[in-house]
Amino acid sequence: MTIIKKIPDKLGQHALCAGCGHGIVIRLIQEVLQELGQADNQIAVVGVGCICTATSALKVDRFQAAHGRACATAEGIKRVRPNVVVYTYQGDGDAYTIGIAESLNAAYRNENITMISINNTNFGMTGGQMSWTTLPGQKTETSVNGRDCELTGLPFHFPEMVANSQGFHVAYAARGTVNDVKSINQTKRMIRNAFEAQLNGEGFSVVEVLTACPTNWHMTPQQCQERISTSVESEYPVGEFKKRG
């Protein structure tokens, strides 16, 4: 029998909520690194968040960073081990709300690391509180009447900021989603671009991935996918904001 596709060698099992997109993204990362011949040459720096319940899915060398400090930790590892593929895996709360100083400084200095940021518009692991990426009017545990942007500010767009702001010269910045087969394949290409940028010494790369959070959105997985296609993507457009070269 011909094997068309097999499970990546470094992919294990997880205990994520049904319908969550984290599992798909983790698999894409391992597929790409295996295809690039880097499966045994990677260090994952994980942030505090839902990934903490899925570290068993990463059968690789990994480091648990303090809340929001993943990029700073990854920078240190990369400087000591420059020939290893070093990447962060963070949620939007960890990468932006808590860790914005570390994330922006890594991008500003164009550190040769890769940042994978999962945007599900809330603090998923700790009960569904509002984050910087929460949509206008979105109800969360800390915005029970819907997010009031006049009070809390507008939704935060990290890839666009580091791609287009003066003073930043990152290698690659993109946003994808994992809503369907087409978008999954598109996001995989983005992740591959991000890792290739690091392997070529081009500097900082980031891929933000829009995913569902059925538990805290209080929706079925199907309802979540529909919401991403309409409301979430309207606020956070998918695409490449800084192309390599």
C-alpha positions in Angstrom: 0.0 0.0 0.0 1.3 3.4 -0.9 1.6 5.9 2.0 0.3 9.3 0.9 0.8 11.1 4.2 1.9 10.0 7.6 1.8 11.5 11.1 5.0 13.6 11.7 7.5 11.8 13.9 7.5 14.5 16.6 3.8 14.7 16.9 2.2 13.3 20.1 -1.3 13.3 21.6 -3.0 16.2 23.4 -6.0 16.9 25.6 -7.3 20.1 23.9 -11.0 20.9 23.8 -12.9 19.5 20.9 -13.0 21.9 17.9 -10.0 23.9 19.1 -7.5 24.8 16.3 -4.3 24.4 18.3 -4.0 20.7 17.3 -4.0 21.5 13.6 -1.4 24.2 14.0 0.9 22.0 16.0 0.7 19.4 13.3 1.4 21.9 10.6 4.6 23.0 12.4 5.8 19.5 12.7 5.0 18.6 9.1 6.9 21.6 7.9 10.0 21.0 10.0 10.1 17.4 9.0 9.8 18.3 5.4 12.7 20.8 5.9 14.8 18.1 7.5 14.7 19.9 10.9 12.6 17.5 12.9 15.6 16.7 15.2 16.9 20.2 15.2 14.2 22.2 16.9 13.5 23.9 20.2 10.0 25.0 21.0 9.6 27.8 23.6 6.0 27.6 24.8 4.0 30.4 26.4 1.5 30.2 29.2 -1.9 29.3 27.8 -3.8 26.4 26.1 -0.5 25.0 24.8 0.2 24.0 28.4 -2.4 21.3 28.0 -1.0 20.2 24.7 2.8 20.0 25.4 2.5 16.2 25.1 1.8 16.8 21.4 5.3 18.3 21.0 7.7 15.4 21.3 10.6 17.8 20.9 13.0 19.7 23.0 11.0 22.5 24.6 11.2 25.2 27.2 8.3 26.5 29.3 8.7 30.3 29.4 7.3 32.6 32.1 4.0 34.3 31.1 4.6 36.6 28.1 8.4 36.0 28.0 8.6 33.4 25.3 10.3 35.7 22.7 12.9 36.8 25.2 13.6 33.2 26.1 13.8 32.2 22.5 16.3 34.9 21.7 18.6 33.7 24.4 18.4 30.1 23.2 19.0 31.1 19.6 22.1 33.1 20.5 23.5 30.2 22.3 22.4 27.6 19.7 22.4 29.6 16.5 22.2 26.5 14.3 19.0 25.2 15.9 15.5 26.1 14.7 14.0 28.1 17.6 10.4 29.1 17.7 7.8 30.3 20.2 4.3 28.9 20.4 2.0 31.4 22.1 -1.6 32.5 22.4 -2.7 36.0 21.8 -3.0 36.7 25.5 0.6 35.5 26.2 2.1 37.1 23.1 0.4 40.4 23.1 -1.5 41.4 26.2 1.1 40.0 28.7 4.2 39.8 26.5 4.0 42.7 24.2 7.3 44.2 25.3 9.2 40.9 24.6 7.3 40.3 21.3 7.8 43.8 19.9 11.5 44.0 21.0 12.2 40.7 19.2 10.6 42.0 16.1 12.3 45.4 16.4 15.7 43.9 16.6 14.8 41.5 13.9 16.0 38.5 16.0 16.4 35.4 13.9 13.6 33.4 15.6 10.1 32.4 14.5 6.9 33.4 16.4 3.7 31.3 16.0 0.8 33.2 17.6 -2.6 31.6 18.1 -5.4 34.2 18.0 -8.7 33.0 19.4 -9.6 36.5 20.7 -9.6 35.6 24.4 -7.5 34.2 27.2 -8.5 30.6 26.6 -6.9 28.6 29.3 -7.8 30.8 32.3 -11.5 31.0 31.6 -12.1 33.2 28.6 -11.2 36.7 29.7 -10.9 39.6 27.3 -7.5 40.0 25.5 -6.2 42.7 23.3 -7.5 40.8 20.3 -11.1 40.5 21.6 -13.5 41.8 19.0 -15.6 45.0 19.5 -18.8 44.0 21.3 -17.5 40.5 22.0 -18.7 39.1 25.4 -16.1 37.5 27.6 -15.7 36.8 31.3 -14.3 40.3 31.8 -16.5 42.1 29.2 -19.9 40.6 30.1 -21.7 43.3 28.2 -19.4 43.2 25.2 -16.0 44.8 24.7 -16.3 48.6 24.9 -13.4 49.8 22.6 -13.7 53.4 23.9 -12.8 52.1 27.3 -10.4 49.3 26.5 -8.9 50.2 23.1 -9.2 48.7 19.7 -8.3 45.1 18.7 -4.6 44.7 18.3 -3.0 43.7 15.0 0.6 42.5 15.6 1.6 41.2 12.2 0.5 44.4 10.5 2.3 46.5 13.1 5.7 44.8 12.7 5.3 44.6 8.9 4.4 48.2 8.3 5.6 50.4 11.1 8.7 52.6 10.7 11.7 51.2 12.5 10.7 47.5 12.0 12.5 45.4 9.3 11.2 41.9 10.0 11.8 39.1 7.5 8.2 37.8 7.3 4.8 38.5 8.8 1.6 36.8 7.9 -1.8 35.7 9.2 -3.6 32.5 8.4 -6.5 30.4 9.6 -7.4 26.7 9.8 -11.1 26.9 8.9 -11.0 24.4 6.0 -8.6 22.5 3.8 -7.8 25.5 1.6 -7.0 27.7 4.5 -5.0 25.0 6.3 -2.8 24.5 3.2 -2.3 28.3 2.9 -1.3 28.5 6.6 1.1 25.7 6.1 2.8 27.6 3.3 3.1 30.6 5.6 4.6 28.5 8.4 7.1 27.1 5.9 8.0 30.6 4.8 8.6 31.6 8.4 10.9 28.7 9.1 12.8 29.1 5.8 13.4 32.8 6.7 15.0 31.7 10.0 17.1 28.9 8.3 18.4 31.5 5.8 19.3 34.0 8.6 16.8 36.6 7.3 15.6 37.5 10.8 12.3 37.6 12.7 9.3 35.9 11.3 5.7 35.7 12.7 2.7 33.7 11.6 -0.5 34.5 13.5 -3.2 31.9 13.1 -6.9 32.5 13.7 -8.5 29.6 15.6 -11.7 28.7 17.3 -12.4 28.5 21.1 -15.7 26.6 21.4 -15.5 26.3 25.2 -15.2 30.0 25.9 -17.1 31.3 22.9 -20.0 29.0 24.0 -20.5 27.7 20.5 -20.4 24.4 18.7 -17.3 23.9 16.5 -19.3 24.5 13.4 -20.7 27.8 14.8 -17.1 28.8 15.6 -15.9 28.1 12.0 -18.8 30.3 10.7 -17.9 33.0 13.1 -14.2 33.0 12.1 -15.2 33.3 8.4 -17.5 36.3 9.1 -16.7 38.3 12.2 -13.1 37.4 13.0 -11.7 37.5 9.5 -13.5 40.9 8.9 -11.4 42.3 11.8 -8.2 40.2 11.1 -7.7 39.7 7.4 -5.7 36.7 6.3 -2.6 37.3 4.2 1.0 38.1 4.0 1.9 41.5 5.3 5.6 41.4 4.9 6.9 39.0 2.2 10.4 37.6 2.3 13.0 39.6 0.4 
